[in-house]
Amino acid sequence: MLSIKETIFVAQVQEAYFFRIWNRSFGPTNAFEEMIELTEEGKMWPYPIDNEYQIGDEEDVPFYEHIFLDKYLAQYNLPDEGPVAQFMELVCIGLSKNPYMSIKKKHAHLDWSVFSV
């Protein structure tokens, strides 16, 4: 059996929990609460900002693999000069400047470009 003080304390805790849930049902009241809510839902990066947060499959791929794509083309024995070489160089430059593509997707684009030439 709980004493009166313990019963009051339990009631206060339950009431605080109820009002916290009740207030959440109305949504955020200001921008700070909205940012906190978005961070808790995983829609916004937590502070301090880390550009490698939830990087996924690309965590084990070194940075230079995304930039220096010319070595991947060496397996196709493409000409060193001429329009094909210029086109493939431009494809490599364009892909190296795209930070949103994975390395597998970049290699797939290179494969498609080689076989479409």
Backbone as a printed PyTorch tensor [residue, N CA C, xyz], in Angstrom:
tensor([[[  0.8390,  -1.1680,   0.0000],
         [  0.0000,   0.0000,   0.0000],
         [  0.8910,   1.2400,   0.0000]],

        [[  0.5610,   2.1810,  -0.8320],
         [  1.3310,   3.4090,  -0.9310],
         [  0.8560,   4.4260,   0.0950]],

        [[  1.8320,   5.1840,   0.5920],
         [  1.4530,   6.2550,   1.5070],
         [  0.8340,   7.4030,   0.7130]],

        [[  0.3320,   8.3880,   1.4200],
         [ -0.3210,   9.5210,   0.7510],
         [  0.6880,  10.3030,  -0.0820]],

        [[  1.9030,  10.5030,   0.4370],
         [  2.9290,  11.2440,  -0.3020],
         [  3.3250,  10.4970,  -1.5740]],

        [[  3.4820,   9.1870,  -1.4600],
         [  3.8420,   8.3940,  -2.6370],
         [  2.7230,   8.4060,  -3.6650]],

        [[  1.4930,   8.3340,  -3.2050],
         [  0.3430,   8.3640,  -4.1040],
         [  0.2740,   9.6970,  -4.8340]],

        [[  0.5040,  10.7960,  -4.1200],
         [  0.4980,  12.1250,  -4.7450],
         [  1.6250,  12.2270,  -5.7640]],

        [[  2.8080,  11.7010,  -5.4200],
         [  3.9430,  11.7480,  -6.3410],
         [  3.6390,  10.9650,  -7.6190]],

        [[  3.0860,   9.7750,  -7.4760],
         [  2.7280,   8.9560,  -8.6390],
         [  1.6910,   9.6750,  -9.4890]],

        [[  0.7220,  10.3050,  -8.8480],
         [ -0.3060,  11.0470,  -9.5860],
         [  0.3110,  12.2210, -10.3370]],

        [[  1.2780,  12.8980,  -9.7250],
         [  1.9370,  14.0240, -10.3920],
         [  2.7440,  13.5470, -11.5970]],

        [[  3.4150,  12.4200, -11.4520],
         [  4.1870,  11.8720, -12.5700],
         [  3.2560,  11.4830, -13.7120]],

        [[  2.1650,  10.8240, -13.3750],
         [  1.2000,  10.4330, -14.4070],
         [  0.5780,  11.6540, -15.0760]],

        [[  0.2980,  12.6790, -14.2890],
         [ -0.2810,  13.9020, -14.8410],
         [  0.7190,  14.6020, -15.7630]],

        [[  1.9870,  14.6490, -15.3580],
         [  3.0120,  15.2670, -16.2020],
         [  3.1570,  14.5000, -17.5100]],

        [[  3.1260,  13.1780, -17.4210],
         [  3.2040,  12.3590, -18.6340],
         [  1.9960,  12.6140, -19.5290]],

        [[  0.8070,  12.6800, -18.9370],
         [ -0.4100,  12.9280, -19.7060],
         [ -0.3280,  14.2660, -20.4340]],

        [[  0.0960,  15.3220, -19.7370],
         [  0.1400,  16.6400, -20.3670],
         [  1.2500,  16.7390, -21.4140]],

        [[  2.3380,  16.0040, -21.2170],
         [  3.3910,  15.9900, -22.2420],
         [  2.8560,  15.3570, -23.5260]],

        [[  2.1450,  14.2520, -23.4010],
         [  1.5280,  13.6160, -24.5710],
         [  0.4410,  14.5170, -25.1530]],

        [[ -0.3530,  15.1400, -24.2970],
         [ -1.4300,  16.0320, -24.7430],
         [ -0.8630,  17.2030, -25.5460]],

        [[  0.2110,  17.8130, -25.0710],
         [  0.8070,  18.9530, -25.7680],
         [  1.4050,  18.5350, -27.1070]],

        [[  1.9400,  17.3400, -27.1870],
         [  2.5010,  16.8650, -28.4550],
         [  1.4220,  16.6730, -29.5130]],

        [[  0.2130,  16.3810, -29.0790],
         [ -0.8530,  16.1410, -30.0480],
         [ -1.2360,  17.4110, -30.8000]],

        [[ -0.9200,  18.5710, -30.2540],
         [ -1.2280,  19.8310, -30.9250],
         [ -0.1030,  20.2830, -31.8470]],

        [[  1.0320,  19.6210, -31.8140],
         [  2.1550,  19.9980, -32.6630],
         [  3.0400,  21.0270, -31.9830]],

        [[  4.1230,  21.3710, -32.6490],
         [  5.0640,  22.3230, -32.0520],
         [  4.4710,  23.7320, -31.9810]],

        [[  4.8520,  24.4510, -30.9260],
         [  4.3400,  25.8130, -30.7540],
         [  5.3100,  26.8650, -31.2650]],

        [[  6.5680,  26.4770, -31.4920],
         [  7.5360,  27.4290, -32.0400],
         [  8.5600,  26.6690, -32.8780]],

        [[  9.4820,  27.3990, -33.4630],
         [ 10.4500,  26.7940, -34.3810],
         [ 11.4000,  25.8390, -33.6620]],

        [[ 11.7540,  26.1480, -32.4210],
         [ 12.6690,  25.2770, -31.6890],
         [ 12.0360,  23.9140, -31.4230]],

        [[ 10.7850,  23.9140, -31.0060],
         [ 10.0890,  22.6460, -30.7790],
         [  9.9350,  21.8670, -32.0780]],

        [[  9.7190,  22.5830, -33.1660],
         [  9.6020,  21.9170, -34.4650],
         [ 10.9210,  21.2550, -34.8520]],

        [[ 12.0520,  21.9530, -34.6220],
         [ 13.3610,  21.3700, -34.9310],
         [ 13.6440,  20.1600, -34.0540]],

        [[ 13.2800,  20.2400, -32.7840],
         [ 13.4750,  19.1050, -31.8780],
         [ 12.6520,  17.9130, -32.3500]],

        [[ 11.4260,  18.1710, -32.7310],
         [ 10.5450,  17.1020, -33.2070],
         [ 11.0840,  16.4630, -34.4900]],

        [[ 11.5560,  17.2890, -35.4150],
         [ 12.1020,  16.7610, -36.6660],
         [ 13.3760,  15.9550, -36.4240]],

        [[ 14.1990,  16.3920, -35.4700],
         [ 15.4200,  15.6570, -35.1420],
         [ 15.0820,  14.3100, -34.5210]],

        [[ 14.1020,  14.2790, -33.6350],
         [ 13.7080,  13.0140, -33.0040],
         [ 13.0960,  12.0480, -34.0090]],

        [[ 12.4430,  12.5660, -35.0420],
         [ 11.8620,  11.7120, -36.0810],
         [ 12.8990,  11.2640, -37.1050]],

        [[ 14.1070,  11.8170, -37.0430],
         [ 15.1550,  11.4440, -37.9830],
         [ 15.0790,  12.1840, -39.3030]],

        [[ 14.2930,  13.2420, -39.3680],
         [ 14.1610,  14.0130, -40.5980],
         [ 15.1800,  15.1480, -40.6770]],

        [[ 15.8620,  15.4140, -39.5760],
         [ 16.8460,  16.4870, -39.5190],
         [ 18.0900,  15.9520, -38.8270]],

        [[ 19.2500,  16.4030, -39.2600],
         [ 20.4920,  15.9180, -38.6700],
         [ 20.6300,  16.4190, -37.2370]],

        [[ 21.1470,  15.5520, -36.3570],
         [ 21.3840,  16.0030, -34.9840],
         [ 22.6370,  16.8750, -34.9200]],

        [[ 22.6890,  17.7350, -33.9210],
         [ 23.8670,  18.5840, -33.7220],
         [ 24.8680,  17.8430, -32.8680]],

        [[ 26.1560,  18.0170, -33.0200],
         [ 26.8280,  18.8060, -34.0520],
         [ 26.6900,  18.1330, -35.4130]],

        [[ 26.6110,  18.9330, -36.4540],
         [ 26.4090,  18.4300, -37.8040],
         [ 27.6380,  17.6440, -38.2450]],

        [[ 27.4020,  16.4480, -38.7550],
         [ 28.4600,  15.6000, -39.2980],
         [ 28.0190,  15.1860, -40.6940]],

        [[ 28.7950,  15.5500, -41.7020],
         [ 28.3610,  15.2770, -43.0710],
         [ 28.4180,  13.7900, -43.4210]],

        [[ 28.8930,  12.9520, -42.5250],
         [ 28.9110,  11.5190, -42.7700],
         [ 27.8490,  10.7900, -41.9430]],

        [[ 26.8720,  11.5190, -41.4490],
         [ 25.7850,  10.9350, -40.6640],
         [ 24.9090,  10.0830, -41.5750]],

        [[ 24.6790,   8.8560, -41.2040],
         [ 23.8750,   7.8960, -41.9680],
         [ 24.3690,   7.7640, -43.4020]],

        [[ 25.6550,   7.5810, -43.5700],
         [ 26.2230,   7.5120, -44.9160],
         [ 25.9320,   6.1650, -45.5780]],

        [[ 25.7200,   5.1240, -44.7880],
         [ 25.2970,   3.8380, -45.3400],
         [ 26.4030,   3.0630, -46.0310]],

        [[ 26.1140,   2.5840, -47.2590],
         [ 27.0410,   1.7180, -47.9890],
         [ 28.3300,   2.4280, -48.3670]],

        [[ 28.3050,   3.7220, -48.4850],
         [ 29.4710,   4.4800, -48.9300],
         [ 30.4940,   4.7080, -47.8170]],

        [[ 30.2520,   4.1660, -46.6540],
         [ 31.1540,   4.3880, -45.5260],
         [ 32.5370,   3.7880, -45.7810]],

        [[ 32.5960,   2.6600, -46.4800],
         [ 33.8670,   1.9780, -46.7130],
         [ 34.5430,   2.3970, -48.0120]],

        [[ 33.9200,   3.2550, -48.7920],
         [ 34.4810,   3.6820, -50.0750],
         [ 35.3190,   4.9330, -49.8400]],

        [[ 36.6130,   4.9040, -50.2120],
         [ 37.4380,   6.1010, -50.0130],
         [ 37.0170,   7.2460, -50.9350]],

        [[ 37.3840,   8.4430, -50.5450],
         [ 36.9920,   9.6500, -51.2690],
         [ 37.5220,   9.6590, -52.6960]],

        [[ 38.7660,   9.1990, -52.8840],
         [ 39.3720,   9.2760, -54.2140],
         [ 38.6860,   8.3630, -55.2260]],

        [[ 37.9540,   7.3580, -54.7660],
         [ 37.2100,   6.5020, -55.6960],
         [ 36.1080,   7.2900, -56.4020]],

        [[ 35.5720,   8.2870, -55.7360],
         [ 34.5120,   9.1090, -56.3240],
         [ 35.0700,  10.1470, -57.2940]],

        [[ 36.3210,  10.5130, -57.1300],
         [ 36.8950,  11.6060, -57.9210],
         [ 37.6570,  11.0980, -59.1340]],

        [[ 38.5420,  10.1460, -58.9280],
         [ 39.4080,   9.6700, -60.0100],
         [ 38.7740,   8.4540, -60.6820]],

        [[ 37.8970,   8.7060, -61.6320],
         [ 37.1750,   7.6370, -62.3140],
         [ 37.8780,   7.1820, -63.5910]],

        [[ 38.9490,   7.8720, -63.9950],
         [ 39.6490,   7.5210, -65.2320],
         [ 40.2410,   6.1150, -65.1680]],

        [[ 40.7090,   5.7110, -64.0040],
         [ 41.3340,   4.3870, -63.8990],
         [ 40.3130,   3.2650, -64.1270]],

        [[ 39.0420,   3.5420, -63.8720],
         [ 37.9990,   2.5430, -64.1320],
         [ 37.8350,   2.3080, -65.6310]],

        [[ 38.1020,   3.3400, -66.4380],
         [ 37.9500,   3.2260, -67.8910],
         [ 39.0990,   2.4700, -68.5490]],

        [[ 40.2020,   2.2540, -67.8360],
         [ 41.3690,   1.5890, -68.4240],
         [ 41.0490,   0.1620, -68.8650]],

        [[ 40.0900,  -0.4680, -68.2710],
         [ 39.7520,  -1.8530, -68.6200],
         [ 39.0590,  -1.9720, -69.9750]],

        [[ 38.6180,  -0.8680, -70.5480],
         [ 37.8770,  -0.9170, -71.8080],
         [ 38.7370,  -0.6560, -73.0400]],

        [[ 40.0050,  -0.3080, -72.8670],
         [ 40.9290,  -0.0460, -73.9830],
         [ 40.3530,   0.9780, -74.9660]],

        [[ 39.9310,   2.0980, -74.4370],
         [ 39.4080,   3.1770, -75.2710],
         [ 40.5620,   3.9480, -75.9020]],

        [[ 40.3260,   4.6400, -77.0290],
         [ 41.3990,   5.4260, -77.6450],
         [ 41.8230,   6.5860, -76.7390]],

        [[ 43.1030,   6.9830, -76.8700],
         [ 43.6380,   8.0760, -76.0580],
         [ 43.2860,   9.4450, -76.6260]],

        [[ 42.9750,   9.5060, -77.9010],
         [ 42.6660,  10.7800, -78.5550],
         [ 41.3840,  10.6370, -79.3580]],

        [[ 40.8330,  11.7740, -79.7130],
         [ 39.6500,  11.7620, -80.5580],
         [ 38.3780,  12.0480, -79.7860]],

        [[ 37.2620,  12.0280, -80.4890],
         [ 35.9960,  12.4010, -79.8570],
         [ 35.5360,  11.4270, -78.7660]],

        [[ 35.8460,  10.1530, -78.9140],
         [ 35.4390,   9.1820, -77.8820],
         [ 36.1810,   9.4630, -76.5800]],

        [[ 37.4780,   9.7280, -76.6820],
         [ 38.2750,  10.0290, -75.4900],
         [ 37.7920,  11.3180, -74.8240]],

        [[ 37.4840,  12.3270, -75.6250],
         [ 36.9880,  13.5900, -75.0660],
         [ 35.6310,  13.3920, -74.3840]],

        [[ 34.7580,  12.6260, -75.0370],
         [ 33.4350,  12.3720, -74.4560],
         [ 33.5600,  11.6390, -73.1210]],

        [[ 34.3840,  10.6060, -73.0750],
         [ 34.5190,   9.8330, -71.8400],
         [ 35.1840,  10.6640, -70.7390]],

        [[ 36.0930,  11.5550, -71.1240],
         [ 36.7010,  12.4460, -70.1320],
         [ 35.6340,  13.3680, -69.5280]],

        [[ 34.7500,  13.8870, -70.3710],
         [ 33.6780,  14.7520, -69.8740],
         [ 32.6930,  13.9790, -68.9900]],

        [[ 32.4290,  12.7300, -69.3470],
         [ 31.5540,  11.9020, -68.5080],
         [ 32.1930,  11.7030, -67.1360]],

        [[ 33.4880,  11.4080, -67.1090],
         [ 34.1960,  11.2060, -65.8350],
         [ 34.1990,  12.4860, -64.9970]],

        [[ 34.4120,  13.6170, -65.6360],
         [ 34.4220,  14.8890, -64.9030],
         [ 33.0400,  15.1730, -64.3190]],

        [[ 32.0120,  14.9610, -65.1270],
         [ 30.6590,  15.1990, -64.6310],
         [ 30.2940,  14.2910, -63.4730]],

        [[ 30.6470,  13.0260, -63.5680],
         [ 30.3360,  12.0900, -62.4800],
         [ 31.1550,  12.3860, -61.2260]],

        [[ 32.3980,  12.8250, -61.4080],
         [ 33.2350,  13.1040, -60.2400],
         [ 32.7270,  14.3140, -59.4590]],

        [[ 31.9780,  15.1790, -60.1090],
         [ 31.4620,  16.3670, -59.4240],
         [ 30.0870,  16.1400, -58.8040]],

        [[ 29.5580,  14.9410, -58.9100],
         [ 28.2390,  14.6430, -58.3550],
         [ 28.4000,  13.9480, -57.0000]],

        [[ 28.1560,  14.6450, -55.8980],
         [ 28.3390,  14.0320, -54.5810],
         [ 27.1770,  13.1400, -54.1480]],

        [[ 26.0850,  13.1310, -54.9010],
         [ 24.8890,  12.4150, -54.4710],
         [ 24.8110,  10.9860, -54.9980]],

        [[ 25.6690,  10.6170, -55.9380],
         [ 25.6260,   9.2740, -56.5240],
         [ 26.5930,   8.3510, -55.8000]],

        [[ 26.2000,   7.1070, -55.6510],
         [ 27.1000,   6.1190, -55.0610],
         [ 28.1250,   5.6990, -56.1100]],

        [[ 29.1810,   5.0550, -55.6600],
         [ 30.2370,   4.6340, -56.5860],
         [ 29.7190,   3.5540, -57.5270]],

        [[ 28.8110,   2.7100, -57.0560],
         [ 28.2390,   1.6780, -57.9330],
         [ 27.4330,   2.3100, -59.0600]],

        [[ 26.6850,   3.3390, -58.7320],
         [ 25.8840,   4.0080, -59.7510],
         [ 26.7800,   4.7540, -60.7390]],

        [[ 27.8650,   5.3360, -60.2520],
         [ 28.8090,   6.0100, -61.1530],
         [ 29.4350,   5.0060, -62.1130]],

        [[ 29.8180,   3.8480, -61.5980],
         [ 30.3880,   2.8130, -62.4710],
         [ 29.3500,   2.3220, -63.4740]],

        [[ 28.1060,   2.2220, -63.0640],
         [ 27.0490,   1.8120, -63.9970],
         [ 26.8700,   2.8480, -65.1030]],

        [[ 26.9510,   4.1220, -64.7640],
         [ 26.8550,   5.1770, -65.7820],
         [ 28.0370,   5.1180, -66.7400]],

        [[ 29.2190,   4.8480, -66.1980],
         [ 30.3950,   4.7280, -67.0700],
         [ 30.2510,   3.5280, -68.0000]],

        [[ 29.7860,   2.4100, -67.4740],
         [ 29.5740,   1.2290, -68.3210],
         [ 28.5850,   1.5420, -69.4370]],

        [[ 27.5050,   2.2000, -69.0960],
         [ 26.4980,   2.5500, -70.0960],
         [ 27.0850,   3.4940, -71.1420]],

        [[ 27.8920,   4.4660, -70.6880],
         [ 28.4900,   5.4240, -71.6260],
         [ 29.4720,   4.7450, -72.5650]],

        [[ 30.2420,   3.8000, -72.0520],
         [ 31.2210,   3.0980, -72.8890],
         [ 30.5090,   2.2700, -73.9480]],

        [[ 29.4670,   1.5790, -73.5410],
         [ 28.7920,   0.6980, -74.4950],
         [ 27.8490,   1.4430, -75.4300]],

        [[ 27.5300,   2.6920, -75.1210],
         [ 26.6750,   3.4620, -76.0230],
         [ 27.4870,   4.2370, -77.0490]],

        [[ 28.8060,   4.3040, -76.8640],
         [ 29.6620,   5.0500, -77.8110],
         [ 29.9300,   4.2180, -79.0340]]])
